[in-house]
């Protein structure tokens, strides 16, 4: 499930993406176009001497994916080997996707980016594979001690 905005030139690019995706075998049945909102973007600033970065995120259309959108894809989820989500999606949609993935025995994969603190333990309990960077691991685990992060995340995810 994914949403793209419908604005001028982006529409042409979006149709090109749909066509290419279909040509390589990607099922685009639940790919949608959302009016009145931009496509999500992220800008990464890197401090040259330290290599530390800061990411500015504008969620855009993906944030409008709802649990109802996920339920519409339930038949596909039921026959899938894996369900993958990122935190760019609406949080309730992520929750529903992980629930349905677990319900049907799919491997559930959550890329916890962008780093957010507004999701509950119930989402993580339905995650088989959690993909995090250092910042995301610290936020999810609630500690800056990376050894403790690993322990905490192993306890939470299956």
Secondary structure as UniProt FT lines:
FT   STRAND          2..5
FT   HELIX           8..23
FT   TURN            24..25
FT   TURN            29..30
FT   STRAND          31..34
FT   TURN            35..36
FT   STRAND          41..46
FT   TURN            48..50
FT   STRAND          53..58
FT   HELIX           60..64
FT   HELIX           67..72
FT   HELIX           74..78
FT   STRAND          82..86
FT   TURN            87..88
FT   HELIX           91..103
FT   TURN            104..105
FT   STRAND          107..111
FT   HELIX           121..124
FT   TURN            125..126
FT   STRAND          129..131
FT   HELIX           134..141
FT   HELIX           146..156
//
